[in-house]
Structure formats: C-alpha cells, structure tokens
Amino acid sequence: MAETESFIKKNGHLLGMPSQKDIAKNGLNVGEMQAKMLKTMEEMTLQMIALKKENDLLKNRLEKIENN
C-alpha cells in the first residue's frame, strides 16, 4: 500500500488509470475504464479484508493484555 500511496502522491492518480490530462487529450474508452475500475475495486476489497483481519488480531491481542 505504501507503493500505491507514493505513486499517487507523485503522479496524482492511481497506477494503471489514465491521468486527467491523458483523458482530456485522448478521450475515454468507457468499457476499458470500467474494466480498470472493477480491477481496482477488487484490489481494494482484498486490501480491506486483509486490514480487517489484522485489526481483529490486534484487538484480540489488546484485550488479552488488558485482561492480564
């Protein structure tokens, strides 16, 4: 995720997505963009699932520490 953040800060858009400048210059293929957006949503969902698991693990560890 750090790589994604770094890329966005440097380029102003997600990796694999066209920049606003590119869209203004070359137009937008709606079907291609929908496919890219779906891929991005799937990646984000997997990241959220991983973060939820990590969060649950940390909550359990904290509860054990607080109960001792």
N, C-alpha and C positions, 0 to 999 in steps of 0.2 A: 504494500500500500504506500510505502514511502516513495517508491519509484513513480507511482501514479501522481502523488502529490507534487513531486519535483517536476514531472513533465507538465502538469497543468500550470504550475507557477511560471515555468519557463515559456510555454507555448500558448497559454490562455485557452486551451481546450483539451479534451480527452484524447489519449492515444488512439489512433485508428479512426478518429472522427475528423471531418474537414473543419477547418477554421472558418470563422465568419467571412474573412477576406476571400478564402477559396470559394465559398458558396456564392458570394456576390460576383466573383469573377467568372466562375464556371457553371453556375446554376446548381440545382439539386436533383439528384435521381431519387425519387421518393421511395421506390422499392428497395434500393440499395441502402438508403438511410434507415429504413425500418429494420432491415436485417442487422445493421450495425447496432441500432438501439436495442434490439432484442438480445443480441450477444452481450452488450454492456449490462443490461438488466440481469441477465443470468449470472454474470460475473459478480455483480453487486450482491445478488441474493446469496451466492455461495460465501462471499466475504461476511455478510451479516450472520449467516448460520455459524461460521467459524468464530466470530466475535461473541455471539450468544453463548456458545459452548465454553469459550474462555471465561466469559463473565460469570456463568453459572459455577464453574470450577473455582474461581476466585471468591465468589460469595460463600461457597461451602467451606473453603479454607478459612475465611474470615470468621464465619460462625463457629467453627471448631476452636479457633484461637480465642474468641470472646467467651466461649463456654468453659474454657480451662482456667 
